[in-house]
Amino acid sequence: MTGQHAGTFDLVVRGKQVSCGDHFSPREIGVKNGKIVAIEPLGANLEGTKVVELADDETLIPGLVDTHVHVNEPGRTEWEGFGSATRAAAAGGVTTIVDMPLNSVPATVNVAALEYKRLFAQQNAFVDIGFWGGAIPGNKQDLRPLHDDGVFGFKCFLLHSGVDEFPHLEADEMEEALAEVKTFDSLLIVHAEDSRTIDKAPQPNGDVYEHFLKSRPRGAENIAIAEVIERTRWTEARSHILHLSSSDALPMIASAKRDGLDITVETCPHYLTLLSEEIPNGATAFKCCPPVREVSNREKLWEGLLDGTIDFIVSDHSPSTLDLKDLGNGDFGVAWGGVSSLQLGLSLIWTEARRRGVGLDKVLQWMSTRPAERVGLRSKGRLSLGYDADMAVFAQDESFVVDAKSLNHKNPITPYQGKVLSGKVRKTFVGGKEVDYKKPSGRLLNRGLV
C-alpha cells in the first residue's frame, strides 16, 4: 500500500483508524494535487503543508458516492438547489453526487438542457457532481449525444413520473432504450412500478398511511422489475433498478444475476430504517414512491443487502417545499412523494447496521465503493493510491438528535425528526480540500474523465 513520494504533501491525514477496504488500520495518507499519492503506516511522519491528526474516536473513511439525488435546479430551485444540496451532502460525508434528470426544468433529456443545468451547478458545487440523462418518449436520437457529452447513463420511468415534463416509457419503449444504450455501452436506470397495477389499486386519498400503502402495492414493483429483467435479458444491455422497496422481488433479481444478466439494484435508507407500522396518520414527511413498507419487508431487504442481491444504498433525495407536503391536511393523496435524507444517510445506515452487528466496512462498500463502481467513477469510492482524495472524518460513536432546522437541506422537513442517530461526520475533504461551506470548490464530472 505504499506509494513513491518525496518532499512535502499538500495534505497529510494521520489516524489510528483509516479505511483500508475490508478493515481499518493505523495509517498516514499523503495527498498531492487532489489525489492520494502515499499511504504509509502511522508513524511514518509524512510532511504536509496541512496536517490533520485524527482524534482517538475518529475514523477516516472514503467520501460517500450518492448516485440518486434530485437537486431540482434550475426550474424548481425553491425545492432544493445545487448550493443547499451539496452543502448537505458534504455535511453527511457525501463527496460525489449524480444528479437526476428531473425534477429540474427543463428536464435533462437533451444536450441543451444538460448544458443549461451545468451553468447553475458550476458556481454552487461544494462536492463533485455528475449528471444522469433522461430517456422519455421521442428522445431516442438524443441519447447518444448526451452520452458523448458526459452523462453517466439514462433514467426512465414505467409510470407517471410525478412531473408532466418527464413522461414515462411503456415496456416496449424501455426495451428500445435498452437496445439503444447498449450500442454505446451505457446504463439504463429504471423507476420500476407498473402503472396498470397502480391504476387498479385503491386511491390513496386521506390521512391514513395504510390507505397510501395499499395504493402502491408490492405487485406494482414486482411486475415492473420482471419487465426490466426480461428486457435486459433480450437486449443484453446494462440495467439498474432504482430504490427497491418490495422484498418480494429479491428472488427474481437473484435469479437474473445467476443467469449472468448485467443488472444491479439499489435501496435507500428509508426502506432500511423506517416501518409502515410506525408511521402516524397525516405524517406526509414519510411519503415516498415506492412506499415504506412493513417490518417483515425491511428485514428481507437487509438480508438482500447482506447476501449481495442488493448492490448498494443511495438516498433518493427527493425534496419539495413544505406546502407541497400538504402538512396542514396530511393528505397522502395530495402530498409530494419524496424523502430528504442526503445529509443523514450515513448516520441512518450506520445506526441500523451496528444494531445488527454489521461492520462499518460493509456500510462503506454499500454507500461508496459499489455505487462508484457501477456508474464508472473509477477514481472514487475508496482510499487507495491514485484515487481522488475524497475523505470524511467520522466519529462512529458520537450520537445526535435529528433537527430538521439544523440540516443544510433547503426545506426543513424530515421523517427522522427527533430520532437519535449514531455517527457524526466532523470534517469532509473533496479533492484534498476541506469543505468550508462558504466557498464552493467541487467539480462537474463527465463520464469517462473521472
VENTA-V770213 format. One record per backbone hydrogen bond with DSSP energy under -1.0 kcal/mol. NH is the residue of the N-H (numbers start at 1). CO is the residue of the C=O. Records with the same first field share a line. If there is no record, write none. Layout:
BEGIN
NH->CO + CO
END
This chain:
BEGIN
9->47
10->31
11->31
12->50
13->29
14->52
15->27
18->25
19->60
20->23
25->18
27->15
28->40
29->13
30->38
31->11
32->35
35->32
36->387
37->30
38->30
40->28
42->26
44->41
49->9
52->12
54->14
58->55
59->394
60->17
61->392
63->390
64->93
65->367
66->96
69->98
70->317
76->72
79->76
81->71
85->81
86->82
87->83
88->84
89->85
90->86
91->87
92->88
93->90
94->89
95->64
96->64
97->128
98->66
99->130
100->69
105->74
108->101
109->107
114->110
115->111
116->112
117->113
118->114
119->115
121->117
122->118
124->121
128->95
129->443
130->97
132->99
133->153
134->108
135->155
139->136
142->139
143->140
146->142
147->143
148->144
149->145
150->147
151->146
152->131
154->187
155->133
156->189
158->191
166->163
169->157
174->170
175->171
176->172
177->173
178->174
179->175
180->176
181->177
182->178
183->180
185->182
186->181
188->238
189->154
190->240
191->156
192->190
193->191
194->220
198->194
199->195
200->196
212->208
213->209
214->210
215->211
216->213
220->217
222->218
223->219
224->220
225->221
226->222
227->223
228->224
229->225
230->226
231->227
232->228
233->229
234->230
235->231
236->232
239->262
240->188
241->264
242->190
244->266
249->246
250->247
253->249
254->250
255->251
256->252
257->253
258->254
259->255
260->257
261->256
263->261
264->239
266->241
267->312
272->268
273->269
274->270
276->293
278->275
279->276
282->207
283->280
284->282
286->283
287->284
298->294
299->295
300->296
301->297
302->298
303->299
304->300
305->301
306->302
307->303
309->304
310->304
311->265
312->265
313->366
314->267
316->68
317->68
318->339
325->322
326->323
330->326
332->206
335->331
336->324
338->287
345->341
348->344
349->345
350->346
351->347
352->348
353->349
354->350
355->351
357->354
358->353
363->359
364->360
365->361
366->362
367->363
368->364
369->364
370->365
372->368
373->369
374->370
375->371
377->372
378->376
379->450
380->377
384->382
386->36
387->384
388->379
389->34
390->388
391->429
392->61
393->427
394->59
395->424
396->394
398->395
400->421
402->419
406->403
407->404
413->411
417->414
418->402
419->416
421->400
423->398
424->395
426->393
429->391
430->433
432->389
433->430
435->428
442->125
445->129
447->150
449->446
END
